[in-house]
Amino acid sequence: NGVFDGQDAFIPLAELPVFVGTCADLIPSQPLNVDTADDQRPDYFVVIRTSESISENDDFRIKINPFGISYTDGTASGNSIRRSGAAVTRLTIH
């Protein structure tokens, strides 16, 4: 439905990402349906869980470089940069 919610299935990574500088590959633990001919294909969301040491007003950004989505057949997609705006933490202290 294009909205991240509690009905979305969690797809774990095959392994923990290894960062080279500020970049890392995220490899899903199972093949994903990305058939572009299928109008009912699922939406995928990249959800980032921060460390426990994040503080109020810390911020971070996420970027997928051009052709940064690659497939097992060696092809790639995304002919433009996909980037988020700043994600700023808001902590509720109980």
C-alpha positions as a Markdown table, in Angstrom:
| # | Residue | x | y | z |
|---|---|---|---|---|
| 1 | Asn | 0.0 | 0.0 | 0.0 |
| 2 | Gly | 3.1 | 2.3 | -0.1 |
| 3 | Val | 3.0 | 3.0 | 3.6 |
| 4 | Phe | 5.3 | 1.5 | 6.2 |
| 5 | Asp | 3.2 | 0.1 | 8.9 |
| 6 | Gly | 2.8 | -2.9 | 11.3 |
| 7 | Gln | 1.5 | -5.2 | 8.6 |
| 8 | Asp | 4.8 | -5.1 | 6.7 |
| 9 | Ala | 7.0 | -8.2 | 6.8 |
| 10 | Phe | 10.5 | -7.9 | 8.2 |
| 11 | Ile | 13.2 | -9.2 | 5.9 |
| 12 | Pro | 16.4 | -9.6 | 7.8 |
| 13 | Leu | 19.8 | -9.1 | 6.3 |
| 14 | Ala | 21.9 | -12.0 | 5.3 |
| 15 | Glu | 24.8 | -10.6 | 7.4 |
| 16 | Leu | 25.6 | -7.5 | 9.4 |
| 17 | Pro | 26.7 | -4.7 | 7.0 |
| 18 | Val | 30.4 | -3.9 | 6.8 |
| 19 | Phe | 31.0 | -0.2 | 6.5 |
| 20 | Val | 33.7 | 1.1 | 4.2 |
| 21 | Gly | 33.9 | 4.7 | 5.3 |
| 22 | Thr | 30.2 | 5.7 | 5.5 |
| 23 | Cys | 29.0 | 3.1 | 2.9 |
| 24 | Ala | 27.7 | -0.4 | 3.4 |
| 25 | Asp | 26.0 | -3.0 | 1.3 |
| 26 | Leu | 22.6 | -4.3 | 2.7 |
| 27 | Ile | 22.0 | -7.8 | 1.5 |
| 28 | Pro | 18.6 | -9.4 | 2.2 |
| 29 | Ser | 18.5 | -12.9 | 3.6 |
| 30 | Gln | 16.0 | -14.0 | 0.9 |
| 31 | Pro | 15.3 | -13.2 | -2.7 |
| 32 | Leu | 12.9 | -10.3 | -3.2 |
| 33 | Asn | 10.2 | -10.0 | -5.8 |
| 34 | Val | 11.2 | -7.0 | -7.9 |
| 35 | Asp | 9.4 | -8.0 | -11.1 |
| 36 | Thr | 8.6 | -4.6 | -12.7 |
| 37 | Ala | 5.9 | -6.2 | -14.9 |
| 38 | Asp | 3.9 | -7.1 | -11.9 |
| 39 | Asp | 1.6 | -4.1 | -10.9 |
| 40 | Gln | 1.0 | -5.9 | -7.6 |
| 41 | Arg | 4.7 | -6.1 | -6.6 |
| 42 | Pro | 5.5 | -5.3 | -3.0 |
| 43 | Asp | 6.9 | -2.1 | -1.8 |
| 44 | Tyr | 10.2 | -2.2 | 0.1 |
| 45 | Phe | 11.3 | 0.1 | 2.9 |
| 46 | Val | 14.8 | 0.5 | 4.3 |
| 47 | Val | 14.4 | 1.0 | 8.0 |
| 48 | Ile | 17.3 | 2.2 | 10.1 |
| 49 | Arg | 17.6 | 1.3 | 13.7 |
| 50 | Thr | 20.0 | 3.7 | 15.5 |
| 51 | Ser | 22.4 | 2.7 | 18.3 |
| 52 | Glu | 21.3 | 3.0 | 22.0 |
| 53 | Ser | 23.7 | 6.0 | 22.3 |
| 54 | Ile | 21.8 | 8.3 | 20.0 |
| 55 | Ser | 20.8 | 11.6 | 21.7 |
| 56 | Glu | 18.1 | 14.1 | 21.2 |
| 57 | Asn | 18.6 | 16.3 | 18.1 |
| 58 | Asp | 21.3 | 13.9 | 16.6 |
| 59 | Asp | 20.7 | 13.6 | 12.9 |
| 60 | Phe | 21.7 | 11.4 | 10.0 |
| 61 | Arg | 20.9 | 11.0 | 6.3 |
| 62 | Ile | 20.5 | 8.0 | 4.0 |
| 63 | Lys | 21.5 | 8.0 | 0.4 |
| 64 | Ile | 21.3 | 5.4 | -2.4 |
| 65 | Asn | 23.8 | 6.3 | -5.1 |
| 66 | Pro | 22.9 | 6.1 | -8.8 |
| 67 | Phe | 22.6 | 2.4 | -9.8 |
| 68 | Gly | 23.1 | 1.6 | -6.2 |
| 69 | Ile | 20.4 | -1.1 | -6.2 |
| 70 | Ser | 22.0 | -4.2 | -7.8 |
| 71 | Tyr | 20.6 | -7.6 | -8.6 |
| 72 | Thr | 22.1 | -11.1 | -8.6 |
| 73 | Asp | 22.1 | -11.1 | -12.4 |
| 74 | Gly | 24.6 | -8.2 | -12.3 |
| 75 | Thr | 22.2 | -5.5 | -13.4 |
| 76 | Ala | 21.5 | -2.4 | -11.4 |
| 77 | Ser | 18.7 | 0.2 | -11.2 |
| 78 | Gly | 18.2 | 3.7 | -10.1 |
| 79 | Asn | 19.6 | 6.2 | -12.5 |
| 80 | Ser | 19.4 | 9.0 | -10.0 |
| 81 | Ile | 20.4 | 9.6 | -6.4 |
| 82 | Arg | 17.8 | 8.7 | -3.8 |
| 83 | Arg | 18.3 | 10.5 | -0.5 |
| 84 | Ser | 16.4 | 11.2 | 2.6 |
| 85 | Gly | 16.1 | 14.5 | 4.3 |
| 86 | Ala | 17.7 | 14.8 | 7.7 |
| 87 | Ala | 16.2 | 12.4 | 10.2 |
| 88 | Val | 16.3 | 14.1 | 13.5 |
| 89 | Thr | 15.8 | 12.1 | 16.7 |
| 90 | Arg | 13.1 | 13.0 | 19.1 |
| 91 | Leu | 13.4 | 11.1 | 22.4 |
| 92 | Thr | 10.6 | 10.8 | 24.9 |
| 93 | Ile | 11.9 | 10.4 | 28.4 |
| 94 | His | 9.5 | 8.6 | 30.8 |
